[in-house]
């Protein structure tokens, strides 16, 4: 993501957003990441505190040989018990927080690509 503040999207209710994990079929090392929905403060600090009410795992990119996609549907109520729910006129923050992108660092919840590459996503729901 360009810059250190990430990307801002302006979805409307009913929109869908695809989050896609990197596929590691090339000669370079595979990448492993976890994406978390966090509070604004946690996004600024690039952390997903365990046990925090506003820190929720959205997607685990832990199978680099396989294409993996998670589709967010911007909706007030989700029929899926693990689905995300959104309200109009609110901001939602998603960060990519792992220590270093390796399998060993997959459980990291502070820093990682959020700090080194500005991997933050802000959803400003209309």
VMD Tcl script that builds the backbone (N, CA, C; Angstrom):
set m [mol new atoms 378]
animate dup $m
set s [atomselect $m all]
$s set {name element resname resid chain x y z} {
  {N N UNK 1 A 0.847 -1.171 0.000}
  {CA C UNK 1 A 0.000 0.000 0.000}
  {C C UNK 1 A 0.887 1.226 0.000}
  {N N UNK 2 A 0.539 2.226 -0.772}
  {CA C UNK 2 A 1.374 3.424 -0.808}
  {C C UNK 2 A 1.273 4.218 0.486}
  {N N UNK 3 A 2.387 4.839 0.859}
  {CA C UNK 3 A 2.382 5.669 2.069}
  {C C UNK 3 A 2.276 4.835 3.327}
  {N N UNK 4 A 2.293 5.481 4.447}
  {CA C UNK 4 A 2.256 4.745 5.711}
  {C C UNK 4 A 0.869 4.716 6.328}
  {N N UNK 5 A -0.100 5.359 5.701}
  {CA C UNK 5 A -1.438 5.422 6.279}
  {C C UNK 5 A -2.393 4.425 5.646}
  {N N UNK 6 A -1.945 3.644 4.692}
  {CA C UNK 6 A -2.786 2.633 4.081}
  {C C UNK 6 A -3.720 3.186 3.030}
  {N N UNK 7 A -4.829 2.479 2.847}
  {CA C UNK 7 A -5.800 2.808 1.810}
  {C C UNK 7 A -7.152 3.061 2.459}
  {N N UNK 8 A -7.872 4.048 1.941}
  {CA C UNK 8 A -9.216 4.345 2.431}
  {C C UNK 8 A -10.208 4.001 1.324}
  {N N UNK 9 A -11.214 3.195 1.669}
  {CA C UNK 9 A -12.298 2.868 0.741}
  {C C UNK 9 A -13.594 3.454 1.284}
  {N N UNK 10 A -14.521 3.732 0.383}
  {CA C UNK 10 A -15.803 4.330 0.753}
  {C C UNK 10 A -16.952 3.427 0.297}
  {N N UNK 11 A -17.108 2.262 0.917}
  {CA C UNK 11 A -18.181 1.360 0.488}
  {C C UNK 11 A -19.556 1.854 0.945}
  {N N UNK 12 A -20.558 1.450 0.192}
  {CA C UNK 12 A -21.950 1.713 0.549}
  {C C UNK 12 A -22.552 0.416 1.097}
  {N N UNK 13 A -23.646 0.541 1.805}
  {CA C UNK 13 A -24.325 -0.649 2.302}
  {C C UNK 13 A -24.664 -1.540 1.102}
  {N N UNK 14 A -24.410 -2.833 1.240}
  {CA C UNK 14 A -24.663 -3.788 0.169}
  {C C UNK 14 A -23.453 -4.078 -0.697}
  {N N UNK 15 A -22.413 -3.249 -0.624}
  {CA C UNK 15 A -21.196 -3.494 -1.407}
  {C C UNK 15 A -20.454 -4.716 -0.876}
  {N N UNK 16 A -19.617 -5.276 -1.739}
  {CA C UNK 16 A -18.755 -6.401 -1.365}
  {C C UNK 16 A -17.303 -5.996 -1.600}
  {N N UNK 17 A -16.441 -6.454 -0.689}
  {CA C UNK 17 A -15.013 -6.163 -0.787}
  {C C UNK 17 A -14.273 -7.484 -0.655}
  {N N UNK 18 A -13.440 -7.818 -1.635}
  {CA C UNK 18 A -12.664 -9.054 -1.594}
  {C C UNK 18 A -11.295 -8.794 -0.988}
  {N N UNK 19 A -10.946 -9.572 0.018}
  {CA C UNK 19 A -9.604 -9.570 0.604}
  {C C UNK 19 A -8.932 -10.842 0.106}
  {N N UNK 20 A -7.797 -10.702 -0.566}
  {CA C UNK 20 A -7.152 -11.839 -1.222}
  {C C UNK 20 A -5.761 -12.052 -0.652}
  {N N UNK 21 A -5.481 -13.282 -0.260}
  {CA C UNK 21 A -4.162 -13.638 0.274}
  {C C UNK 21 A -3.147 -13.778 -0.859}
  {N N UNK 22 A -1.869 -13.467 -0.570}
  {CA C UNK 22 A -0.835 -13.667 -1.589}
  {C C UNK 22 A -0.620 -15.158 -1.847}
  {N N UNK 23 A -0.433 -15.510 -3.118}
  {CA C UNK 23 A -0.155 -16.897 -3.498}
  {C C UNK 23 A 1.336 -16.997 -3.748}
  {N N UNK 24 A 1.992 -17.938 -3.071}
  {CA C UNK 24 A 3.444 -18.050 -3.150}
  {C C UNK 24 A 3.920 -19.172 -4.031}
  {N N UNK 25 A 3.753 -19.024 -5.328}
  {CA C UNK 25 A 4.211 -20.065 -6.245}
  {C C UNK 25 A 5.532 -19.710 -6.911}
  {N N UNK 26 A 6.014 -18.505 -6.692}
  {CA C UNK 26 A 7.246 -18.045 -7.332}
  {C C UNK 26 A 8.487 -18.512 -6.598}
  {N N UNK 27 A 9.642 -18.022 -7.044}
  {CA C UNK 27 A 10.909 -18.447 -6.456}
  {C C UNK 27 A 11.174 -17.841 -5.074}
  {N N UNK 28 A 10.503 -16.757 -4.738}
  {CA C UNK 28 A 10.735 -16.103 -3.443}
  {C C UNK 28 A 10.049 -16.848 -2.310}
  {N N UNK 29 A 10.319 -16.424 -1.091}
  {CA C UNK 29 A 9.699 -17.083 0.060}
  {C C UNK 29 A 8.196 -16.820 0.112}
  {N N UNK 30 A 7.460 -17.790 0.630}
  {CA C UNK 30 A 6.012 -17.646 0.793}
  {C C UNK 30 A 5.728 -16.616 1.880}
  {N N UNK 31 A 4.567 -15.971 1.777}
  {CA C UNK 31 A 4.161 -14.984 2.779}
  {C C UNK 31 A 3.003 -15.528 3.603}
  {N N UNK 32 A 3.057 -15.272 4.898}
  {CA C UNK 32 A 2.010 -15.678 5.834}
  {C C UNK 32 A 1.562 -14.436 6.592}
  {N N UNK 33 A 0.256 -14.195 6.615}
  {CA C UNK 33 A -0.264 -12.994 7.266}
  {C C UNK 33 A -1.605 -13.286 7.921}
  {N N UNK 34 A -1.988 -12.397 8.826}
  {CA C UNK 34 A -3.331 -12.402 9.406}
  {C C UNK 34 A -3.881 -10.990 9.336}
  {N N UNK 35 A -5.137 -10.884 8.952}
  {CA C UNK 35 A -5.808 -9.594 8.876}
  {C C UNK 35 A -6.788 -9.489 10.034}
  {N N UNK 36 A -6.735 -8.356 10.723}
  {CA C UNK 36 A -7.587 -8.135 11.889}
  {C C UNK 36 A -8.425 -6.883 11.707}
  {N N UNK 37 A -9.669 -6.959 12.158}
  {CA C UNK 37 A -10.521 -5.784 12.293}
  {C C UNK 37 A -10.238 -5.233 13.679}
  {N N UNK 38 A -9.814 -3.976 13.747}
  {CA C UNK 38 A -9.380 -3.387 15.017}
  {C C UNK 38 A -9.976 -1.986 15.182}
  {N N UNK 39 A -9.790 -1.426 16.347}
  {CA C UNK 39 A -10.217 -0.048 16.592}
  {C C UNK 39 A -9.281 0.914 15.862}
  {N N UNK 40 A -9.690 2.164 15.769}
  {CA C UNK 40 A -8.852 3.178 15.131}
  {C C UNK 40 A -7.525 3.317 15.872}
  {N N UNK 41 A -7.575 3.350 17.198}
  {CA C UNK 41 A -6.343 3.485 17.986}
  {C C UNK 41 A -5.400 2.314 17.746}
  {N N UNK 42 A -5.942 1.103 17.704}
  {CA C UNK 42 A -5.100 -0.072 17.443}
  {C C UNK 42 A -4.523 -0.026 16.039}
  {N N UNK 43 A -5.283 0.495 15.087}
  {CA C UNK 43 A -4.782 0.629 13.722}
  {C C UNK 43 A -3.601 1.592 13.672}
  {N N UNK 44 A -3.721 2.707 14.365}
  {CA C UNK 44 A -2.630 3.690 14.405}
  {C C UNK 44 A -1.380 3.069 15.022}
  {N N UNK 45 A -1.567 2.236 16.049}
  {CA C UNK 45 A -0.433 1.586 16.723}
  {C C UNK 45 A 0.002 0.293 16.027}
  {N N UNK 46 A -0.743 -0.126 15.003}
  {CA C UNK 46 A -0.450 -1.388 14.293}
  {C C UNK 46 A -0.427 -2.570 15.250}
  {N N UNK 47 A -1.501 -2.719 16.007}
  {CA C UNK 47 A -1.579 -3.851 16.926}
  {C C UNK 47 A -2.994 -4.413 16.945}
  {N N UNK 48 A -3.058 -5.703 17.193}
  {CA C UNK 48 A -4.323 -6.412 17.346}
  {C C UNK 48 A -4.265 -7.120 18.694}
  {N N UNK 49 A -4.572 -6.391 19.776}
  {CA C UNK 49 A -4.401 -6.964 21.112}
  {C C UNK 49 A -5.270 -8.199 21.325}
  {N N UNK 50 A -4.682 -9.300 21.804}
  {CA C UNK 50 A -5.483 -10.500 22.059}
  {C C UNK 50 A -6.498 -10.232 23.164}
  {N N UNK 51 A -7.704 -10.731 22.959}
  {CA C UNK 51 A -8.743 -10.577 23.972}
  {C C UNK 51 A -9.444 -9.238 23.945}
  {N N UNK 52 A -8.969 -8.301 23.139}
  {CA C UNK 52 A -9.613 -6.990 23.068}
  {C C UNK 52 A -10.951 -7.120 22.347}
  {N N UNK 53 A -11.937 -6.398 22.837}
  {CA C UNK 53 A -13.275 -6.469 22.254}
  {C C UNK 53 A -13.279 -6.045 20.788}
  {N N UNK 54 A -12.452 -5.073 20.431}
  {CA C UNK 54 A -12.430 -4.588 19.054}
  {C C UNK 54 A -11.289 -5.188 18.239}
  {N N UNK 55 A -10.810 -6.343 18.581}
  {CA C UNK 55 A -9.742 -6.983 17.820}
  {C C UNK 55 A -10.244 -8.347 17.354}
  {N N UNK 56 A -10.538 -8.443 16.056}
  {CA C UNK 56 A -11.156 -9.666 15.547}
  {C C UNK 56 A -10.429 -10.154 14.301}
  {N N UNK 57 A -10.068 -11.427 14.312}
  {CA C UNK 57 A -9.423 -12.023 13.146}
  {C C UNK 57 A -10.423 -12.073 11.994}
  {N N UNK 58 A -10.021 -11.538 10.847}
  {CA C UNK 58 A -10.876 -11.539 9.662}
  {C C UNK 58 A -10.435 -12.629 8.697}
  {N N UNK 59 A -9.122 -12.754 8.492}
  {CA C UNK 59 A -8.609 -13.694 7.501}
  {C C UNK 59 A -7.208 -14.135 7.881}
  {N N UNK 60 A -6.970 -15.441 7.811}
  {CA C UNK 60 A -5.632 -15.995 8.040}
  {C C UNK 60 A -5.080 -16.468 6.700}
  {N N UNK 61 A -4.014 -15.843 6.267}
  {CA C UNK 61 A -3.344 -16.229 5.021}
  {C C UNK 61 A -2.226 -17.197 5.401}
  {N N UNK 62 A -2.605 -18.444 5.609}
  {CA C UNK 62 A -1.655 -19.436 6.112}
  {C C UNK 62 A -1.460 -20.618 5.166}
  {N N UNK 63 A -1.958 -20.505 3.925}
  {CA C UNK 63 A -1.785 -21.556 2.918}
  {C C UNK 63 A -1.330 -20.917 1.609}
  {N N UNK 64 A -0.065 -20.575 1.504}
  {CA C UNK 64 A 0.402 -19.790 0.353}
  {C C UNK 64 A 0.342 -20.509 -0.993}
  {N N UNK 65 A 0.187 -21.815 -1.010}
  {CA C UNK 65 A 0.120 -22.532 -2.281}
  {C C UNK 65 A -1.305 -22.549 -2.832}
  {N N UNK 66 A -2.235 -21.977 -2.094}
  {CA C UNK 66 A -3.646 -22.031 -2.476}
  {C C UNK 66 A -4.240 -20.619 -2.516}
  {N N UNK 67 A -5.011 -20.333 -3.541}
  {CA C UNK 67 A -5.694 -19.033 -3.621}
  {C C UNK 67 A -6.761 -18.983 -2.530}
  {N N UNK 68 A -6.710 -17.935 -1.725}
  {CA C UNK 68 A -7.652 -17.798 -0.617}
  {C C UNK 68 A -8.218 -16.388 -0.636}
  {N N UNK 69 A -9.545 -16.303 -0.594}
  {CA C UNK 69 A -10.220 -15.013 -0.668}
  {C C UNK 69 A -11.321 -14.970 0.384}
  {N N UNK 70 A -11.475 -13.797 0.999}
  {CA C UNK 70 A -12.570 -13.572 1.943}
  {C C UNK 70 A -13.351 -12.367 1.430}
  {N N UNK 71 A -14.645 -12.539 1.263}
  {CA C UNK 71 A -15.485 -11.452 0.776}
  {C C UNK 71 A -16.239 -10.830 1.937}
  {N N UNK 72 A -15.998 -9.539 2.145}
  {CA C UNK 72 A -16.752 -8.783 3.142}
  {C C UNK 72 A -17.994 -8.251 2.457}
  {N N UNK 73 A -19.148 -8.479 3.038}
  {CA C UNK 73 A -20.359 -7.830 2.541}
  {C C UNK 73 A -20.710 -6.748 3.546}
  {N N UNK 74 A -20.812 -5.531 3.058}
  {CA C UNK 74 A -21.113 -4.395 3.925}
  {C C UNK 74 A -22.619 -4.414 4.183}
  {N N UNK 75 A -22.983 -4.925 5.369}
  {CA C UNK 75 A -24.393 -5.072 5.722}
  {C C UNK 75 A -24.586 -4.874 7.215}
  {N N UNK 76 A -25.779 -4.448 7.580}
  {CA C UNK 76 A -26.080 -4.199 8.999}
  {C C UNK 76 A -26.118 -5.487 9.809}
  {N N UNK 77 A -26.729 -6.519 9.247}
  {CA C UNK 77 A -26.880 -7.786 9.959}
  {C C UNK 77 A -26.354 -8.892 9.068}
  {N N UNK 78 A -25.525 -9.747 9.634}
  {CA C UNK 78 A -24.987 -10.875 8.876}
  {C C UNK 78 A -25.732 -12.149 9.265}
  {N N UNK 79 A -26.132 -12.957 8.286}
  {CA C UNK 79 A -26.767 -14.232 8.610}
  {C C UNK 79 A -25.768 -15.262 9.138}
  {N N UNK 80 A -24.492 -14.985 8.964}
  {CA C UNK 80 A -23.433 -15.878 9.423}
  {C C UNK 80 A -23.005 -15.446 10.823}
  {N N UNK 81 A -22.944 -16.372 11.753}
  {CA C UNK 81 A -22.579 -16.008 13.126}
  {C C UNK 81 A -21.164 -15.436 13.226}
  {N N UNK 82 A -20.305 -15.718 12.267}
  {CA C UNK 82 A -18.952 -15.157 12.263}
  {C C UNK 82 A -18.825 -13.980 11.302}
  {N N UNK 83 A -19.915 -13.617 10.653}
  {CA C UNK 83 A -19.889 -12.533 9.682}
  {C C UNK 83 A -19.733 -11.174 10.349}
  {N N UNK 84 A -19.209 -10.244 9.595}
  {CA C UNK 84 A -19.027 -8.887 10.100}
  {C C UNK 84 A -20.282 -8.071 9.830}
  {N N UNK 85 A -20.541 -7.129 10.717}
  {CA C UNK 85 A -21.694 -6.249 10.568}
  {C C UNK 85 A -21.215 -4.803 10.567}
  {N N UNK 86 A -21.844 -3.999 9.728}
  {CA C UNK 86 A -21.425 -2.619 9.532}
  {C C UNK 86 A -22.605 -1.679 9.720}
  {N N UNK 87 A -22.299 -0.460 10.114}
  {CA C UNK 87 A -23.318 0.583 10.252}
  {C C UNK 87 A -22.934 1.754 9.357}
  {N N UNK 88 A -23.914 2.421 8.764}
  {CA C UNK 88 A -23.606 3.587 7.938}
  {C C UNK 88 A -22.956 4.695 8.758}
  {N N UNK 89 A -22.143 5.489 8.076}
  {CA C UNK 89 A -21.484 6.661 8.678}
  {C C UNK 89 A -20.476 6.298 9.761}
  {N N UNK 90 A -19.918 5.096 9.683}
  {CA C UNK 90 A -18.893 4.674 10.646}
  {C C UNK 90 A -17.650 4.244 9.897}
  {N N UNK 91 A -16.528 4.247 10.616}
  {CA C UNK 91 A -15.242 3.800 10.067}
  {C C UNK 91 A -14.885 2.448 10.659}
  {N N UNK 92 A -14.288 1.617 9.825}
  {CA C UNK 92 A -13.799 0.307 10.259}
  {C C UNK 92 A -12.357 0.180 9.787}
  {N N UNK 93 A -11.515 -0.417 10.631}
  {CA C UNK 93 A -10.078 -0.485 10.358}
  {C C UNK 93 A -9.626 -1.940 10.301}
  {N N UNK 94 A -8.941 -2.283 9.221}
  {CA C UNK 94 A -8.375 -3.623 9.057}
  {C C UNK 94 A -6.872 -3.452 8.892}
  {N N UNK 95 A -6.120 -4.233 9.663}
  {CA C UNK 95 A -4.659 -4.183 9.547}
  {C C UNK 95 A -4.124 -5.575 9.248}
  {N N UNK 96 A -2.955 -5.586 8.650}
  {CA C UNK 96 A -2.238 -6.822 8.405}
  {C C UNK 96 A -1.135 -6.861 9.452}
  {N N UNK 97 A -1.325 -7.671 10.479}
  {CA C UNK 97 A -0.389 -7.647 11.614}
  {C C UNK 97 A 0.249 -9.012 11.824}
  {N N UNK 98 A 1.454 -9.156 11.377}
  {CA C UNK 98 A 2.278 -10.309 11.735}
  {C C UNK 98 A 3.667 -9.758 11.999}
  {N N UNK 99 A 4.449 -10.506 12.715}
  {CA C UNK 99 A 5.761 -9.966 13.040}
  {C C UNK 99 A 6.630 -9.776 11.803}
  {N N UNK 100 A 6.639 -10.760 10.885}
  {CA C UNK 100 A 7.548 -10.629 9.742}
  {C C UNK 100 A 7.076 -11.320 8.460}
  {N N UNK 101 A 5.893 -11.877 8.432}
  {CA C UNK 101 A 5.388 -12.536 7.234}
  {C C UNK 101 A 5.810 -13.985 7.086}
  {N N UNK 102 A 6.575 -14.511 8.041}
  {CA C UNK 102 A 6.988 -15.913 7.991}
  {C C UNK 102 A 5.984 -16.778 8.752}
  {N N UNK 103 A 6.062 -18.082 8.540}
  {CA C UNK 103 A 5.195 -19.013 9.275}
  {C C UNK 103 A 5.407 -18.859 10.781}
  {N N UNK 104 A 6.653 -18.722 11.187}
  {CA C UNK 104 A 6.966 -18.587 12.607}
  {C C UNK 104 A 6.394 -17.290 13.191}
  {N N UNK 105 A 6.291 -16.265 12.380}
  {CA C UNK 105 A 5.790 -14.980 12.853}
  {C C UNK 105 A 4.288 -14.796 12.694}
  {N N UNK 106 A 3.591 -15.853 12.248}
  {CA C UNK 106 A 2.163 -15.746 11.962}
  {C C UNK 106 A 1.335 -15.351 13.177}
  {N N UNK 107 A 1.774 -15.722 14.348}
  {CA C UNK 107 A 0.995 -15.403 15.552}
  {C C UNK 107 A 1.276 -13.998 16.073}
  {N N UNK 108 A 2.194 -13.267 15.437}
  {CA C UNK 108 A 2.478 -11.901 15.868}
  {C C UNK 108 A 1.256 -11.008 15.710}
  {N N UNK 109 A 1.047 -10.120 16.667}
  {CA C UNK 109 A -0.133 -9.246 16.629}
  {C C UNK 109 A 0.237 -7.770 16.733}
  {N N UNK 110 A 1.517 -7.482 16.594}
  {CA C UNK 110 A 1.976 -6.097 16.679}
  {C C UNK 110 A 2.972 -5.847 15.552}
  {N N UNK 111 A 2.850 -4.703 14.908}
  {CA C UNK 111 A 3.838 -4.300 13.910}
  {C C UNK 111 A 3.644 -4.977 12.576}
  {N N UNK 112 A 4.652 -5.703 12.169}
  {CA C UNK 112 A 4.603 -6.432 10.916}
  {C C UNK 112 A 4.420 -5.539 9.707}
  {N N UNK 113 A 3.723 -6.068 8.696}
  {CA C UNK 113 A 3.527 -5.341 7.439}
  {C C UNK 113 A 2.707 -4.072 7.629}
  {N N UNK 114 A 1.958 -3.988 8.705}
  {CA C UNK 114 A 1.233 -2.750 9.017}
  {C C UNK 114 A 2.224 -1.607 9.194}
  {N N UNK 115 A 3.335 -1.881 9.859}
  {CA C UNK 115 A 4.366 -0.863 10.081}
  {C C UNK 115 A 5.293 -0.750 8.872}
  {N N UNK 116 A 5.811 -1.882 8.395}
  {CA C UNK 116 A 6.838 -1.837 7.354}
  {C C UNK 116 A 6.307 -1.448 5.980}
  {N N UNK 117 A 5.047 -1.787 5.686}
  {CA C UNK 117 A 4.491 -1.509 4.357}
  {C C UNK 117 A 3.175 -0.728 4.390}
  {N N UNK 118 A 2.794 -0.218 5.543}
  {CA C UNK 118 A 1.558 0.562 5.639}
  {C C UNK 118 A 0.310 -0.228 5.299}
  {N N UNK 119 A 0.306 -1.525 5.617}
  {CA C UNK 119 A -0.818 -2.398 5.257}
  {C C UNK 119 A -1.992 -2.183 6.207}
  {N N UNK 120 A -2.707 -1.098 5.939}
  {CA C UNK 120 A -3.914 -0.745 6.694}
  {C C UNK 120 A -5.018 -0.463 5.682}
  {N N UNK 121 A -6.218 -0.812 6.055}
  {CA C UNK 121 A -7.374 -0.533 5.218}
  {C C UNK 121 A -8.428 0.130 6.090}
  {N N UNK 122 A -8.907 1.292 5.664}
  {CA C UNK 122 A -9.973 1.992 6.374}
  {C C UNK 122 A -11.212 1.935 5.497}
  {N N UNK 123 A -12.305 1.461 6.082}
  {CA C UNK 123 A -13.588 1.431 5.385}
  {C C UNK 123 A -14.465 2.522 5.982}
  {N N UNK 124 A -14.792 3.516 5.193}
  {CA C UNK 124 A -15.704 4.584 5.635}
  {C C UNK 124 A -17.050 4.311 4.975}
  {N N UNK 125 A -17.912 3.669 5.737}
  {CA C UNK 125 A -19.186 3.203 5.198}
  {C C UNK 125 A -20.135 4.384 4.991}
  {N N UNK 126 A -20.722 4.460 3.789}
  {CA C UNK 126 A -21.644 5.545 3.450}
  {C C UNK 126 A -23.074 5.221 3.790}
}
mol reanalyze $m
mol bondsrecalc $m
mol representation Tube
mol addrep $m
